[in-house]
């Protein structure tokens, strides 16, 4: 499977990096790299994330930095569609099932 980012998810990653970059440019690179590495786990194990109440949505927790990646699986297109990325301290877009 391959990864596809929605415009929102792409914007989320940029905003996360920009915010952290103001505090520490090196930390911004590390956090972004960790999120991307976690997404590689999804390529190997697409059903790794926990089901959410919204139909078809799953959540992957990026452990080291407490980011949540919400995604869906499009089996017909052989894609993992990344919907949004957010810090766990923020109000959650989806809820656990």
TORZA-413042 format. One line per 2 residues: number of its first residue (from 1); their letters; for each residue x, y, z of N, C-alpha, C, O. Coordinates in steps of 0.1 Angstrom, whole numbers, plus 5000, padded with zeros to 4 digits. Each point is the difference from the previous one (the first is absolute). Last residue first. Layout:
<atoms>
NUM> a> X/Y/Z/X/Y/Z/X/Y/Z/X/Y/Z ~ ...
</atoms>
This chain:
<atoms>
97> xx> 4864/5042/5191/4987/4991/4999/5000/4992/5013/4990/4992/5002 ~ 5034/5057/4993/5002/4986/4999/4987/4993/5001/4991/5004/5006
95> xx> 5012/5045/4972/5000/4993/5013/5002/4985/4998/4996/4994/4990 ~ 5018/5056/4982/4992/4988/5000/5001/4994/5014/5008/5003/5008
93> xx> 5012/5038/4986/4991/5001/4989/4991/4988/4999/4988/5001/4996 ~ 5036/5022/5049/5001/4989/4990/4989/5002/4989/4989/5003/5003
91> xx> 5039/5034/5028/4986/4994/4999/5001/4990/4989/5004/5003/4989 ~ 5043/5004/5032/4990/5008/4994/4986/4993/4999/5000/4988/5002
89> xx> 5041/4992/5014/4995/5010/5010/4989/5009/4994/4993/5007/5007 ~ 5033/4960/4967/4990/4994/5009/4994/5009/5010/4989/4998/5006
87> xx> 5029/5017/4945/5005/4997/5013/4989/4995/5009/4989/5004/4999 ~ 5008/4990/4947/4999/5010/5011/5006/4995/5012/5002/4988/5002
85> xx> 4985/5003/4942/5011/4997/5010/4998/5011/5010/5000/5012/4997 ~ 4968/4964/4960/5004/5012/5008/5011/4995/5010/5000/4988/5003
83> xx> 4984/4985/4959/4990/5010/5001/5005/5013/5007/4998/5011/4996 ~ 5023/4946/4974/5003/5008/5012/4990/5012/5000/5001/5009/4992
81> xx> 4998/4942/4982/4997/5014/4999/5001/5007/5013/4992/4998/5009 ~ 5026/4956/4964/4997/5005/5014/4999/5015/4998/5009/5007/4997
79> xx> 4985/4954/4963/5005/5012/5006/4996/5001/5015/4990/4996/5004 ~ 4998/4975/4954/5012/4996/5007/5007/5012/5007/5013/5002/4999
77> xx> 4944/4996/4977/5011/5008/4995/5013/4996/5005/5011/5006/4997 ~ 4950/4972/5018/4999/4999/4986/5012/5008/4993/5004/4996/4989
75> xx> 4990/5005/5059/5006/4987/4995/4999/4999/4985/5009/4995/4994 ~ 4993/5044/5043/4994/4998/4987/5006/4988/4993/5009/5001/4993
73> xx> 4988/5021/5060/5006/4990/4990/4991/5000/4988/4988/4998/5001 ~ 5022/5042/5038/4991/4990/4995/5008/4991/4990/5010/5004/4995
71> xx> 5003/5032/5050/5001/4995/4986/4989/4991/4997/4993/4994/5009 ~ 5034/5041/5030/4987/4994/4996/5001/4997/4985/5004/5008/4992
69> xx> 5032/5001/5050/4999/5000/4986/4987/4993/4997/4998/4988/5003 ~ 5028/5038/5041/4990/4991/4995/4998/5001/4985/4999/5011/4995
67> xx> 5042/5000/5045/4992/5004/4989/4991/4989/4996/5003/4988/5001 ~ 5034/5014/5034/4986/5001/5003/4991/5007/4989/4991/5008/5003
65> xx> 5058/4978/5000/4996/5014/5001/4985/5002/5002/4996/5012/4999 ~ 5025/4944/4999/5011/5008/5006/4995/5015/5002/5005/5006/5010
63> xx> 4965/4960/4969/5003/4999/5015/5010/5010/5005/4997/5007/5010 ~ 4965/4992/4952/5015/5001/4999/5005/5002/5014/5000/5010/5006
61> xx> 4953/4966/4976/5007/5009/5010/5015/5000/4997/5006/4989/5000 ~ 4947/5002/4969/5014/4995/5004/5006/5010/5009/5000/5012/4998
59> xx> 4947/4975/4983/5009/5009/5007/5013/4993/5003/5000/4989/5006 ~ 4954/5008/4957/5009/4993/5010/5009/5011/5006/5003/5010/4994
57> xx> 4947/4985/4976/5011/5008/5004/5008/4993/5011/4994/4994/5009 ~ 4964/4991/4969/5012/4999/4992/5012/5007/5004/5011/4999/4994
55> xx> 4943/5017/5026/5001/4988/4992/5013/5000/4991/5002/5010/4992 ~ 4993/5015/5056/4997/5004/4986/5003/4987/4991/5011/4995/5001
53> xx> 5000/5003/5044/4986/4999/4998/4995/5004/4986/4990/4995/4996 ~ 5058/4982/5010/4994/5012/5006/4985/4999/4997/4995/4991/4993
51> xx> 5050/4972/5010/4988/5005/4994/4995/5012/5008/5001/5001/5012 ~ 5052/4987/4987/4987/4997/5007/4988/5006/4993/5001/5011/4995
49> xx> 5048/4974/4981/4993/5010/5007/4987/4995/5007/4994/4990/4995 ~ 5033/4983/4974/5007/5002/5013/4992/5009/5009/5000/4998/5012
47> xx> 4995/4984/4941/4989/4999/5010/5005/5002/5014/4994/4997/5010 ~ 5036/5002/4951/4989/5011/4998/4989/5000/5011/4995/5010/5002
45> xx> 5057/4974/4993/4989/4995/5008/4988/5010/4999/4998/5007/5010 ~ 5042/5001/4965/5002/4986/5002/4987/4993/5007/4997/4989/4997
43> xx> 5003/5057/4995/5002/4994/4987/5002/4985/5001/4995/4992/4992 ~ 5003/5035/5047/4987/4998/4994/5001/4993/4986/4991/4992/4996
41> xx> 5048/5021/5027/4994/4989/5006/4986/4996/4994/4997/4989/4999 ~ 5025/5051/4989/5005/4989/4992/4996/4986/5007/4998/4990/4993
39> xx> 4991/5052/5027/4992/4997/4988/5005/4988/4992/4992/4993/4994 ~ 5034/5024/5042/4988/4993/5005/4990/4996/4989/4994/4989/5000
37> xx> 5043/5038/4990/5005/4986/5002/4988/4992/5006/4998/4988/4996 ~ 4995/5058/4997/5001/4993/4987/5004/4986/5002/4995/4991/4994
35> xx> 5004/5036/5045/4986/4998/4994/5001/4992/4987/4992/4991/4998 ~ 5049/5022/5021/4993/4989/5008/4986/4998/4995/4996/4988/4999
33> xx> 5028/5047/4981/5006/4987/4996/4993/4989/5008/4998/4989/4994 ~ 4990/5055/5018/4995/4997/4987/5005/4986/4995/4992/4992/4995
31> xx> 5026/5024/5045/4986/4997/5002/4994/4996/4987/4993/4990/4999 ~ 5052/5025/5001/4998/4987/5007/4985/4996/5001/4997/4988/4997
29> xx> 5014/5055/4985/5004/4989/4991/4998/4986/5006/4996/4991/4993 ~ 4996/5047/5034/4990/4999/4989/5003/4989/4990/4992/4992/4996
27> xx> 5040/5018/5038/4988/4993/5005/4989/4998/4990/4994/4990/4999 ~ 5043/5038/4991/5004/4986/5000/4989/4991/5005/4998/4989/4995
25> xx> 4996/5058/5005/5000/4995/4987/5004/4985/4999/4994/4992/4992 ~ 4982/5036/5048/5013/4993/4997/4999/4994/4986/4993/4991/4998
23> xx> 4974/5041/5018/5007/4997/5013/5013/4993/4998/5010/5003/5007 ~ 4963/5008/4956/5002/5013/5007/5007/4997/5013/5008/5009/5005
21> xx> 4979/4954/4969/5012/5007/4995/5003/5013/5007/5011/5004/5001 ~ 4949/4971/5007/5012/4995/5007/5012/5007/4996/5009/5002/5008
19> xx> 4952/5009/4969/4998/5003/5014/5013/4996/5008/5005/5008/5008 ~ 4992/4980/4946/5002/5014/5002/4999/5004/5014/5009/5008/5005
17> xx> 4982/4947/4984/5014/5003/4998/5003/5015/5002/5010/5004/5006 ~ 4945/4983/4995/5007/4994/5012/5015/5003/4999/5006/5005/5010
15> xx> 4967/5008/4954/4997/5008/5012/5008/4995/5012/5005/5008/5008 ~ 4996/4966/4952/5008/5013/4998/4998/5009/5012/5010/5006/5005
13> xx> 4965/4954/4994/5015/4997/5001/5008/5013/4999/5010/5002/5008 ~ 4944/5001/4984/5002/4997/5014/5015/4998/5003/5006/5005/5009
11> xx> 4979/5000/4946/5000/5013/5008/5003/4998/5014/5008/5007/5006 ~ 4986/4955/4968/5012/5007/4995/5002/5013/5008/5011/5003/5004
9> xx> 4949/4974/5003/5011/4993/5006/5014/5006/4996/5009/5002/5009 ~ 4952/5015/4970/4999/5003/5014/5012/4993/5008/5007/5007/5008
7> xx> 4986/4983/4946/5005/5014/5002/5001/5004/5014/5009/5006/5005 ~ 4994/4942/4988/4990/5010/4996/5006/5014/5001/5011/5001/5007
5> xx> 5018/4954/4983/4996/5010/5010/4989/5009/4994/5001/5004/4989 ~ 5019/4943/5004/4995/5012/4993/4995/5009/5011/4992/4997/5009
3> xx> 5040/4954/4985/4994/5011/5008/4995/5011/4991/5007/5004/4990 ~ 4997/4941/4999/5007/5013/5000/4993/5010/5008/4988/4999/5002
1> x> 5017/4943/4995/4992/5012/5000/5009/5012/5000/5011/5000/5005
</atoms>
